[in-house]
Amino acid sequence: MQISRSIQTSWVLAALVWTSVLVSAHPSQQQAPTVRKEWRTLSKHDKSSYIRAVKCLLRKPALTPAFNNSGVISRYDDLVYTHIQQTFEMHYTGHFLAWHRYYVAVYERMLRDECGYKGAQPYWDWTLDTPADKWASSPVFDPITGFGGNGGFVEGDTSNPFEVPGRTGGGCVRDGPFAGIPDLVHLGPMASVTYNPQCLKRDFSPYFAGRYLAMNQTQLTLAAPDFGSFDRIVEGSPSFEASGVHGGGHYGAGQIGDLYVSPADPIFYLHHANLDRVWWSWQKLNLDARLTDISGPILMMDYDNVKGGNVTLEFPISVGASAANVTVGDVMNIAGCGKNGVLCYEYDSVYTLQG
């Protein structure tokens, strides 16, 4: 049986990436954690280097096995595809935060190992961009040193229950490094994984961001007494009237408001890095106990365990073709560095519980 050169090449690339992931997932005990910093504190050079690495992933060929009319074109798409495929398996579950912690770490590793980025994954402290009248001027949305701003306004339907309150855009982004690219996004909307070239869209809702991303909401989250309570405050509910910091970032920024294809906007990874920072901040308030504190349903919204049980430290996490599978227990400690988990990073600062 003959195997085409392109398939052979894909297998070789996959093997190299998996080898890299396995080596970096179990680093030597001497490895020092990388330090994640807030976007606005990075130098112009570091911001430019990060965005250049993101564009590199957008160009690199995918590792996900091909299927008919696949929209998985690039290495960047590999992760978007994985998120789409698992949307109803890891939102509103006990492993939501652990899954996204690993997902962002894998993205960070791809930027570094495959695209030459030297820094750590930056985070976006959105509390600094509230109240609502400060939202659109966030440094994250800067057209020169950020990710560009809002999309042009597209008329919506106020009778639609899924219309985000206070939305102000909805069209293609008009400035920044990802503007003017008609085929930047290949997947979606929603659960579609067939090739569908689109521009990057954003639909800011300063009202929603101001309501759910201010420091008072972060403080409410940090005050949770146990992981189960903490996770439910982070995620909130699907209702716009009972959201949390997770939904605040997604619906405040727009494109990432599409639950399935939200990682198509690179801002997704800065938002989720800060969600991870909120979790780590909460863990550090009682670290010994909270490195093993996990609970919540295996199945989406099954908080009363009618259909399944609770997530445990042994629960498996998969992010598809881009990395080896791990367990929830493997990612509870972000600074495990091979001795106590597969992750090896820290944050330059954490939130503290006030009052």
C-alpha positions as CSV (number, residue, x, y, z in Angstrom):
1,M,0.0,0.0,0.0
2,Q,1.4,3.4,-1.0
3,I,0.9,6.4,1.3
4,S,0.9,9.8,-0.2
5,R,3.7,12.2,0.6
6,S,1.2,14.7,2.2
7,I,-0.2,12.2,4.6
8,Q,3.3,11.0,5.5
9,T,4.3,14.6,6.2
10,S,1.2,15.1,8.4
11,W,2.1,12.0,10.4
12,V,5.7,13.2,10.9
13,L,4.5,16.7,12.0
14,A,2.0,15.1,14.4
15,A,4.7,12.9,15.9
16,L,7.1,15.9,16.3
17,V,4.4,18.0,18.0
18,W,3.3,15.1,20.3
19,T,7.0,14.5,21.2
20,S,7.4,18.2,22.1
21,V,4.3,18.2,24.2
22,L,5.3,15.1,26.1
23,V,8.7,16.4,26.8
24,S,7.5,19.9,27.9
25,A,4.6,18.3,29.9
26,H,7.2,16.6,32.1
27,P,10.0,19.1,32.5
28,S,13.1,18.6,34.6
29,Q,12.8,19.6,38.3
30,Q,15.1,22.5,37.7
31,Q,12.8,24.2,35.2
32,A,11.6,27.6,36.3
33,P,8.0,28.6,35.6
34,T,7.4,31.1,32.9
35,V,5.6,34.3,34.2
36,R,2.4,35.4,32.6
37,K,1.9,39.2,32.5
38,E,-1.0,41.6,31.8
39,W,-1.2,42.7,28.2
40,R,-0.8,46.4,28.9
41,T,2.4,45.9,30.8
42,L,4.2,44.2,27.8
43,S,6.7,46.2,25.7
44,K,5.7,47.1,22.2
45,H,8.3,44.6,21.0
46,D,6.7,41.8,23.1
47,K,3.2,42.6,22.0
48,S,4.4,42.6,18.3
49,S,6.2,39.3,18.9
50,Y,3.0,37.7,20.4
51,I,0.8,38.8,17.5
52,R,3.3,37.7,15.0
53,A,3.3,34.2,16.6
54,V,-0.5,34.1,16.5
55,K,-0.4,34.9,12.7
56,C,2.2,32.1,12.4
57,L,-0.3,29.5,13.8
58,L,-2.9,30.9,11.4
59,R,-0.6,29.9,8.5
60,K,0.8,26.6,9.7
61,P,-1.1,23.5,8.3
62,A,-3.5,21.7,10.6
63,L,-2.7,18.3,12.2
64,T,-6.4,17.3,12.6
65,P,-7.1,14.5,10.2
66,A,-8.8,15.8,7.1
67,F,-12.5,15.2,6.4
68,N,-14.8,16.2,3.6
69,N,-15.0,20.0,3.2
70,S,-13.1,20.4,6.4
71,G,-12.7,23.9,7.7
72,V,-9.7,22.9,9.8
73,I,-7.0,24.5,7.7
74,S,-4.4,25.7,10.2
75,R,-2.8,24.8,13.5
76,Y,-4.9,27.6,14.9
77,D,-8.0,25.9,13.6
78,D,-7.0,22.7,15.3
79,L,-7.8,24.2,18.6
80,V,-10.9,26.0,17.4
81,Y,-12.2,22.7,16.0
82,T,-11.5,20.9,19.4
83,H,-13.5,23.6,21.2
84,I,-16.4,23.3,18.8
85,Q,-16.4,19.5,19.2
86,Q,-16.4,19.6,23.0
87,T,-18.6,22.6,23.6
88,F,-21.4,20.7,25.2
89,E,-18.9,18.4,27.1
90,M,-17.0,21.0,29.0
91,H,-19.1,24.1,29.6
92,Y,-21.2,24.2,32.8
93,T,-19.3,21.1,34.1
94,G,-16.9,20.5,37.0
95,H,-13.9,20.3,34.6
96,F,-14.7,23.6,32.8
97,L,-11.9,25.5,34.4
98,A,-9.4,22.7,34.3
99,W,-10.1,22.0,30.6
100,H,-9.6,25.6,29.7
101,R,-6.5,25.9,31.9
102,Y,-4.9,23.1,29.8
103,Y,-6.3,24.4,26.5
104,V,-4.7,27.8,27.0
105,A,-1.4,26.2,28.1
106,V,-1.3,24.1,25.0
107,Y,-1.9,27.2,22.9
108,E,0.9,28.9,24.7
109,R,3.2,26.0,24.1
110,M,2.3,26.0,20.4
111,L,3.2,29.7,20.1
112,R,6.5,29.0,21.8
113,D,7.5,25.7,20.3
114,E,6.1,26.0,16.8
115,C,6.3,29.8,16.1
116,G,9.3,31.0,18.1
117,Y,7.5,33.1,20.6
118,K,9.8,33.7,23.6
119,G,7.4,35.1,26.2
120,A,4.5,33.6,28.3
121,Q,0.8,33.8,27.4
122,P,-0.4,37.2,28.4
123,Y,-3.6,37.8,30.3
124,W,-6.2,40.5,30.1
125,D,-7.2,42.0,33.5
126,W,-10.6,43.3,32.3
127,T,-11.4,44.8,35.8
128,L,-9.0,47.6,34.7
129,D,-11.3,48.3,31.7
130,T,-14.5,48.9,33.7
131,P,-16.9,50.8,34.1
132,A,-18.6,50.6,30.8
133,D,-17.4,53.9,29.5
134,K,-13.7,52.7,29.6
135,W,-14.4,49.4,27.8
136,A,-13.8,50.3,24.1
137,S,-10.6,52.1,24.9
138,S,-8.9,49.1,26.5
139,P,-5.3,48.7,25.4
140,V,-6.3,45.2,24.3
141,F,-8.4,46.8,21.6
142,D,-5.7,49.2,20.4
143,P,-5.3,49.1,16.6
144,I,-1.5,49.4,16.7
145,T,-0.4,47.6,19.9
146,G,-3.4,45.4,20.5
147,F,-5.9,43.2,18.7
148,G,-8.0,45.9,17.0
149,G,-11.4,47.1,18.1
150,N,-15.1,46.7,17.5
151,G,-16.9,45.6,14.3
152,G,-19.2,47.9,12.4
153,F,-22.7,48.1,13.7
154,V,-25.1,45.5,12.2
155,E,-28.8,45.8,13.0
156,G,-30.1,43.1,15.3
157,D,-33.4,41.9,16.4
158,T,-34.4,43.1,19.8
159,S,-37.1,40.5,20.1
160,N,-34.4,37.8,19.8
161,P,-33.8,36.3,23.3
162,F,-30.2,35.6,22.3
163,E,-29.5,39.3,21.5
164,V,-26.8,40.5,23.9
165,P,-28.0,43.5,25.9
166,G,-26.1,46.7,25.0
167,R,-24.5,45.3,21.8
168,T,-22.8,47.9,19.6
169,G,-21.2,46.2,16.6
170,G,-21.5,42.8,15.0
171,G,-19.6,43.4,11.7
172,C,-16.0,42.7,10.6
173,V,-13.3,44.3,12.8
174,R,-12.3,47.6,11.2
175,D,-8.8,48.1,12.5
176,G,-5.9,46.2,14.0
177,P,-3.7,43.3,12.9
178,F,-6.7,41.0,12.0
179,A,-8.8,43.5,10.1
180,G,-9.3,43.3,6.3
181,I,-8.8,39.5,6.1
182,P,-11.9,38.0,4.6
183,D,-10.9,34.4,5.4
184,L,-9.3,34.7,8.8
185,V,-12.0,32.5,10.4
186,H,-12.6,29.1,8.7
187,L,-15.1,27.5,11.1
188,G,-18.6,28.3,12.4
189,P,-20.8,30.0,13.0
190,M,-22.0,27.9,15.9
191,A,-21.2,24.2,15.5
192,S,-20.4,24.1,11.8
193,V,-16.9,22.6,11.0
194,T,-17.2,22.8,7.2
195,Y,-15.0,25.3,5.4
196,N,-16.7,28.7,5.7
197,P,-14.3,31.6,5.2
198,Q,-15.2,34.7,7.2
199,C,-13.8,37.9,8.5
200,L,-13.2,38.3,12.3
201,K,-16.3,39.9,13.8
202,R,-16.7,41.7,17.1
203,D,-19.8,43.0,18.8
204,F,-18.8,45.0,21.9
205,S,-21.3,45.3,24.8
206,P,-19.7,47.8,27.2
207,Y,-22.9,47.5,29.4
208,F,-22.4,43.7,29.8
209,A,-18.7,44.1,30.5
210,G,-19.3,46.8,33.0
211,R,-22.0,44.7,34.8
212,Y,-20.0,41.4,35.0
213,L,-16.3,42.2,34.8
214,A,-15.9,44.9,37.5
215,M,-13.9,44.2,40.6
216,N,-17.0,43.7,42.7
217,Q,-17.9,40.6,40.6
218,T,-14.4,39.3,40.9
219,Q,-14.5,39.8,44.7
220,L,-17.8,38.0,44.8
221,T,-16.2,35.1,42.9
222,L,-13.1,35.0,45.2
223,A,-15.3,34.8,48.3
224,A,-16.7,31.4,47.3
225,P,-16.0,28.9,50.1
226,D,-15.4,25.8,48.0
227,F,-14.7,24.9,44.4
228,G,-18.3,23.9,43.5
229,S,-19.6,27.3,44.6
230,F,-16.6,29.1,42.9
231,D,-17.1,27.4,39.6
232,R,-20.8,28.2,39.5
233,I,-20.2,31.9,40.2
234,V,-17.5,32.0,37.5
235,E,-19.7,30.5,34.8
236,G,-23.0,31.9,36.0
237,S,-26.0,30.6,34.1
238,P,-26.9,30.8,30.4
239,S,-29.2,33.7,31.2
240,F,-27.9,37.2,30.5
241,E,-29.4,38.2,33.8
242,A,-27.3,35.7,35.8
243,S,-23.9,35.7,34.1
244,G,-20.4,35.7,35.7
245,V,-16.9,36.8,34.8
246,H,-16.7,34.1,32.1
247,G,-19.7,35.3,30.2
248,G,-18.8,39.0,30.9
249,G,-15.7,38.7,28.8
250,H,-17.3,36.6,26.1
251,Y,-20.3,38.8,25.6
252,G,-18.5,42.0,26.4
253,A,-16.1,41.5,23.5
254,G,-18.4,40.0,20.9
255,Q,-17.0,37.4,18.5
256,I,-16.1,35.3,21.5
257,G,-19.8,35.4,22.4
258,D,-20.3,32.5,20.0
259,L,-20.0,29.6,22.5
260,Y,-18.7,27.2,19.9
261,V,-16.2,29.1,17.8
262,S,-15.2,31.7,20.4
263,P,-11.4,30.8,20.2
264,A,-11.5,32.1,16.6
265,D,-10.8,35.5,18.1
266,P,-7.2,35.6,19.6
267,I,-8.6,37.7,22.5
268,F,-10.2,34.5,23.7
269,Y,-6.9,33.3,25.0
270,L,-6.2,36.5,27.0
271,H,-9.7,36.3,28.5
272,H,-9.3,32.7,29.5
273,A,-5.8,33.3,30.9
274,N,-7.3,35.9,33.2
275,L,-10.1,33.5,34.2
276,D,-7.4,31.0,35.0
277,R,-5.7,33.7,37.0
278,V,-8.9,34.2,39.0
279,W,-9.0,30.5,39.7
280,W,-5.3,30.5,40.7
281,S,-6.0,33.5,42.9
282,W,-8.8,31.6,44.6
283,Q,-6.6,28.5,45.0
284,K,-3.8,30.5,46.6
285,L,-6.1,31.8,49.3
286,N,-5.9,28.3,50.8
287,L,-3.4,26.5,48.5
288,D,-2.8,23.2,50.2
289,A,-6.5,22.4,50.4
290,R,-7.5,23.9,47.0
291,L,-4.9,22.1,45.0
292,T,-7.2,19.1,45.3
293,D,-10.6,20.8,45.7
294,I,-12.6,19.8,42.6
295,S,-16.3,19.0,42.1
296,G,-19.2,19.6,39.7
297,P,-21.1,17.6,37.2
298,I,-19.5,15.4,34.5
299,L,-22.5,16.3,32.2
300,M,-23.5,19.8,31.2
301,M,-25.8,21.6,33.8
302,D,-26.3,18.3,35.7
303,Y,-25.7,20.0,39.0
304,D,-28.1,17.7,40.8
305,N,-26.3,14.7,39.4
306,V,-29.5,13.3,37.9
307,K,-27.7,12.0,34.8
308,G,-24.1,11.4,36.0
309,G,-21.6,11.8,38.8
310,N,-19.2,14.5,39.9
311,V,-15.8,15.2,38.3
312,T,-12.8,14.0,40.2
313,L,-9.1,14.5,40.0
314,E,-8.8,11.4,37.7
315,F,-11.2,12.8,35.1
316,P,-9.6,12.9,31.6
317,I,-9.0,16.0,29.6
318,S,-8.4,16.0,25.8
319,V,-7.6,18.9,23.5
320,G,-7.5,16.8,20.3
321,A,-4.5,16.5,18.0
322,S,-2.4,19.3,19.6
323,A,-1.4,17.6,22.9
324,A,-1.3,14.5,25.0
325,N,-4.3,13.7,27.2
326,V,-4.1,14.6,30.9
327,T,-6.3,14.4,33.9
328,V,-7.9,17.2,36.0
329,G,-5.3,16.3,38.7
330,D,-2.5,17.0,36.3
331,V,-3.5,20.6,35.9
332,M,-4.5,21.7,39.4
333,N,-1.1,23.2,40.1
334,I,0.0,25.7,37.5
335,A,3.6,25.7,38.8
336,G,3.9,21.9,39.1
337,C,6.8,21.8,36.6
338,G,6.8,18.1,36.3
339,K,7.1,17.4,40.1
340,N,3.4,18.1,40.9
341,G,1.6,18.4,37.5
342,V,2.3,19.0,33.9
343,L,2.1,22.8,33.9
344,C,4.9,25.2,34.6
345,Y,3.9,28.9,34.7
346,E,3.0,31.6,37.2
347,Y,1.3,35.0,37.2
348,D,3.1,38.2,37.9
349,S,0.3,39.1,40.3
350,V,-2.9,37.6,41.7
351,Y,-6.2,39.0,43.0
352,T,-6.6,39.3,46.7
353,L,-9.8,39.0,48.7
354,Q,-10.6,42.4,50.1
355,G,-12.5,43.2,53.3
